[in-house]
Amino acid sequence: MKTFLYALVCVFITVIIPLSVWAYEETFDTGKAEGWVDASAGKSWKAEKDSYHQPDAGPVNVFACYAIDDKKWKDYTFEVQIKPISVSNYAGVLFRVKNAGAGGTLWATGDFLYWLIGIGGNYSKLWDAPAGAAVHDTAGDTLKSGEWNDVKVVTEGNDFIMSLNGKEQKRYTDKSGKHDFGGIGLATYNADAFFDNVKVEGAGIPGAAVESTGKLTTTWAQIKVR
């Protein structure tokens, strides 16, 4: 009986695990991320330790962005892990990215929402580009330096939910309706940080082929920057 139950459990696990897939996944294990836009004003992102690293912690006002902006992406769940090396300043994520913008003029030339999270302290703000204005500035939990932090954003219509390390931090409704589609991005602000395990799922995300291990082989041609 024990042997039978053990076999049954193994079969059940084998069947269930492949169903937990993501429409888009980037682990940076290949040392590159095709289809992304480096909009960091010459502050180069690089693959390091099987993750993506933005090492520039200064000078003042370095907003380093790396993003996919794809008009097919609408409602989705976006997850990423962030490990700050800096002990202060900020890192975060972009979503509904229609345009990543250019260099130091991202606030004026880009089109996206940006959740900027403090490293330590209690800074947690949602910013709008190209308006360059904070649209949700309630303080909250922040990133822990030297540790991997789980960041999650859920987009549905004009509503957005942001969570950090499994705890909901913000809810925001975009009454303007202008941020109705767009890709994702990774960003730092005067901080050295690593990013890894980018995952996105949602009905509007281009499909991908599932390998036997449950990982994804992304159809990059469908998510190239437009």
C-alpha positions in Angstrom: 0.0 0.0 0.0 2.8 2.4 0.9 4.5 1.7 -2.5 1.2 2.4 -4.3 0.6 5.7 -2.5 4.2 6.8 -3.2 3.8 6.1 -6.9 0.4 7.9 -6.9 2.0 11.0 -5.3 4.8 11.0 -7.8 2.5 10.8 -10.8 0.3 13.5 -9.4 3.3 15.9 -9.0 4.5 15.1 -12.5 1.2 16.0 -13.9 0.6 19.2 -11.9 4.0 20.9 -12.1 4.1 21.5 -15.9 0.7 23.4 -15.6 2.4 26.1 -13.6 3.9 28.0 -16.5 4.6 31.6 -17.4 3.9 33.1 -20.8 7.2 35.0 -20.5 10.2 34.1 -18.4 13.7 35.6 -18.3 16.3 34.2 -15.9 19.3 35.8 -17.6 21.2 32.4 -17.5 22.3 32.9 -21.1 24.1 36.1 -20.3 21.8 38.3 -22.4 18.2 39.4 -22.7 17.1 39.9 -26.3 14.3 42.3 -27.1 15.0 44.6 -24.2 15.8 48.3 -24.4 18.7 49.7 -22.4 17.6 53.3 -21.7 20.1 54.0 -19.0 22.0 57.0 -20.5 25.1 54.9 -21.1 25.0 53.2 -17.7 25.4 49.6 -19.0 23.5 46.7 -17.6 25.3 43.4 -17.7 24.7 39.7 -17.1 26.5 38.6 -13.9 25.9 35.6 -11.6 23.0 34.4 -13.7 21.1 37.7 -13.1 21.1 41.2 -14.6 23.2 43.7 -12.8 23.0 47.5 -12.8 26.2 48.5 -10.9 26.0 52.3 -11.2 25.1 53.9 -7.8 25.9 57.5 -8.8 26.4 60.3 -9.5 23.2 62.0 -8.5 20.0 61.2 -10.4 21.1 58.2 -12.3 17.8 56.6 -13.5 18.9 53.3 -15.2 16.1 51.5 -17.0 16.0 48.2 -18.9 12.6 47.4 -20.5 10.5 45.6 -23.0 7.8 47.8 -24.4 5.3 45.7 -26.3 1.8 46.9 -27.3 0.3 43.5 -27.1 0.7 43.3 -23.3 -2.4 44.4 -21.5 -3.6 42.6 -18.3 -0.9 40.6 -16.7 0.9 39.6 -13.5 4.6 40.6 -13.4 7.0 39.2 -10.9 10.8 39.8 -10.4 13.4 39.4 -7.7 15.5 42.4 -6.7 18.7 42.2 -4.7 20.1 45.7 -3.8 23.8 45.9 -3.1 23.5 49.6 -2.1 22.3 50.2 1.4 20.3 53.2 0.5 18.5 54.9 -2.5 16.1 53.1 -4.7 15.2 50.3 -7.2 12.0 49.2 -8.7 9.9 48.1 -11.7 8.2 49.7 -14.7 4.9 48.4 -16.1 2.5 49.2 -18.9 5.6 50.5 -20.7 4.6 51.9 -24.1 7.9 53.7 -24.6 11.0 53.2 -22.4 12.2 56.8 -23.2 15.8 57.8 -23.6 18.7 58.3 -21.1 18.3 61.0 -18.6 15.1 62.2 -20.1 13.0 59.1 -19.3 10.5 61.1 -17.2 9.7 63.3 -20.2 10.2 60.9 -23.1 9.0 57.6 -21.7 5.5 56.4 -21.2 5.0 54.0 -18.3 4.2 53.6 -14.6 7.1 53.2 -12.2 7.0 51.7 -8.7 10.1 53.2 -7.0 10.9 51.3 -3.8 13.4 52.5 -1.2 16.3 50.4 0.1 15.6 50.6 3.8 13.5 53.4 5.3 9.9 53.6 4.2 10.0 55.2 0.7 7.5 53.7 -1.7 6.0 55.7 -4.5 4.3 55.1 -7.8 5.4 57.5 -10.5 3.8 58.4 -13.9 5.8 59.1 -17.1 5.9 61.3 -19.0 4.1 63.5 -16.4 7.0 63.0 -14.0 4.6 63.0 -11.1 4.0 60.7 -8.1 0.5 59.4 -8.3 0.6 57.2 -5.1 3.0 58.2 -2.4 1.9 56.3 0.8 4.9 55.0 2.7 5.4 51.2 2.9 7.7 48.3 3.2 11.1 48.6 1.4 13.8 46.5 -0.2 16.3 44.7 2.1 19.9 45.3 1.1 21.9 42.1 0.4 18.8 39.9 0.1 16.5 38.8 -2.7 13.2 40.6 -2.5 10.1 39.4 -4.3 8.3 42.2 -6.2 4.9 41.6 -7.8 2.6 43.8 -9.9 -0.9 42.8 -11.1 -2.4 44.9 -13.9 -6.1 44.6 -14.8 -7.7 47.3 -16.9 -7.0 50.6 -15.1 -6.4 48.9 -11.8 -3.0 48.0 -10.3 -1.9 46.0 -7.2 1.7 46.1 -6.0 3.2 43.6 -3.5 6.6 43.2 -1.8 7.7 40.0 -0.3 4.2 38.6 -0.3 2.6 41.6 1.3 0.3 44.0 -0.6 1.7 47.5 -0.6 -0.4 49.6 -3.0 -3.6 49.7 -5.0 -4.0 52.3 -7.7 -6.6 53.2 -10.3 -5.5 55.2 -13.3 -8.5 57.4 -13.9 -7.0 58.9 -17.0 -7.0 55.5 -18.7 -3.8 56.3 -20.7 -1.8 53.4 -19.2 -4.0 50.8 -20.8 -1.3 48.5 -22.3 2.5 48.1 -22.4 5.5 46.0 -21.4 7.6 45.7 -18.3 10.9 47.2 -17.1 13.6 47.1 -14.4 15.1 50.2 -13.0 17.4 51.7 -10.3 17.9 55.2 -9.0 21.3 55.9 -7.7 21.7 52.3 -6.6 23.6 49.1 -7.3 21.2 46.2 -7.7 20.7 42.7 -9.2 17.5 41.5 -10.9 16.5 37.9 -11.6 13.6 35.6 -12.4 11.4 37.9 -14.4 8.1 36.3 -15.0 4.9 37.5 -16.7 1.6 35.7 -17.2 -1.7 36.9 -18.7 -4.1 36.4 -21.6 -2.5 39.2 -23.6 1.1 37.9 -23.5 2.4 36.1 -26.5 2.7 32.3 -26.0 5.8 30.2 -25.5 6.8 26.6 -25.9 7.0 24.5 -22.7 10.0 22.3 -22.2 9.9 19.1 -20.2 11.4 20.8 -17.2 8.6 23.3 -17.0 10.8 26.2 -18.2 9.9 28.3 -21.2 11.5 28.8 -24.6 10.2 32.2 -25.4 9.2 33.2 -29.0 11.3 36.3 -29.0 10.0 37.4 -32.4 6.7 38.1 -30.9 8.0 40.4 -28.1 10.7 42.4 -29.9 10.4 46.1 -29.2 8.1 47.8 -31.7 
